[in-house]
């Protein structure tokens, strides 16, 4: 195993990553970044490849894919005593994970960060939830998780072609899902402080962005040992229309129907199950428990 390993999700960017891999590999090699390339063949496979590469002695894993690819790799590395450093060549449609760190979307610039970037040790979030088949399950997320409507929004966006790009796809999916969604009785506990009421969504964030560029948690810092929480109450369509532009700018808080909280441990219970979403994937439903895992990942980011 070479010291650097590319973990490639050929299905990311609507299959564009697989088609463009020869050009991406050439650009990386021209800059001096070379290594074995391992290709994902099914959901979850990238995590298996990451763990195998780490155990074989790789020092740097370069994820070539989107937020879901980063999520799979994080799940593959969690718990290892000596996990390699991680770099990202963004190839998805949302690019939400890399936005927080300023990792560029341009391939050549992203490769430069992978080669010469600074190393930032960041947290992950660990989540216990109920899988779709009813059994208890656990996973980690690198960027943003949620319980409620945004899980259905992410599913609707993932089911679409995303031909218009991540922002347009998620915006369309948000209004489409909202039209048929109802708030449910929800109990949110953040480090023991409880809020209860009818809610559309509970966002639990390690990073600042989700949903194709929505700056939902503008104060989130992925290395502060805490999770940023936004509990969204029983909003109306008018609330959503008026607030959406502010969400993209990160100026939507404070809001009379949303509350921002911060803590190490977050639990969400609902009177009826609602989807749990982890970095754009939907593995199951509430009840859910979220916990910050301090210093769990070493990420190469642009040097200051």
Steps between C-alpha positions, in 0.01 A plus 500: 500500500636844405521775760227696317178331390217645293153391611283562195122500485439471123125553548542844658417814299232302316762255377732775383776395738537163334506655155750768600727285715777472236524881479486535881773239544714671236461840668591351838806320361616815321496680834690219671213318672502133406380180659276199468140568394220301661150525352171468684267239351197530730362711788724470804790352304714813528509462878624142466768610256608784730537271800695241300733769362557642846579159647737434210703807596376785282596844635261708289155416367372725222122484468383570146126546540230691683369535853368144504845374403661688788236355730578143391873552550448653844293197601776273373772677698323562829649307789837435339794569730711655223277628222666667200449862407212582266484728197203569273475565128133611492300331228142497628217744447452649846860568607374583849774330702785677321334844519566528873874455444542693177620192311477604132281321247754543222689172456849650468447726803354216706800282411730781617321499836537122519874537442586813694202584722504543874365218717192584707381250757121504501216333684244256370146438618392155614132413465287221642168457318240248388580342164228456240468131584434585865830407663721741695791635296793738534704709257706818485464818297765750399291804411130533588231265628131560559174348609183601320409654168855551372549123484210479256637803312839333460332183376293695247811684378700176478224335298509785249769533232651816656558614143434858611767476769487442873351834605209491256433130568484545877296821473243330277493196729451720809184663366370174352533312830378793710172507307407160641682501835349558843682591820505227765522512877871494576717499811855625461753472779838677476733411788193444713314821408170399338278672245165356391234588247390453142808513277581458134867424545789473741838570341809372683815640348874457509546722192328817388328397173253246369240467225717631216632814667251584775703656783272352761744509794724804437670479841590130478868417542599143414775486761337653809375173649137611471208445265296799384125440505218687326151391606247617240144540622164492322586735214266613223564517128532878537763450772695271269484731197608806699775321692658290225718779353628576850590134557733505201668808646506362853301797636177315590570481874355602735154407372172489695428143384852359531739461790877457486664284765844346550618197691693175514203259507167546320196272509192525278176314573181536297142381544526335159823394325664759273801448271852535634743647248882472517702700247219469246431130558187362671585184700195492728271689737462644846550454789857621458794593721783719368838537668816692409812289449790730576801509270389197301626599152810672360410702193728687259366853448633809325801642680439835667 
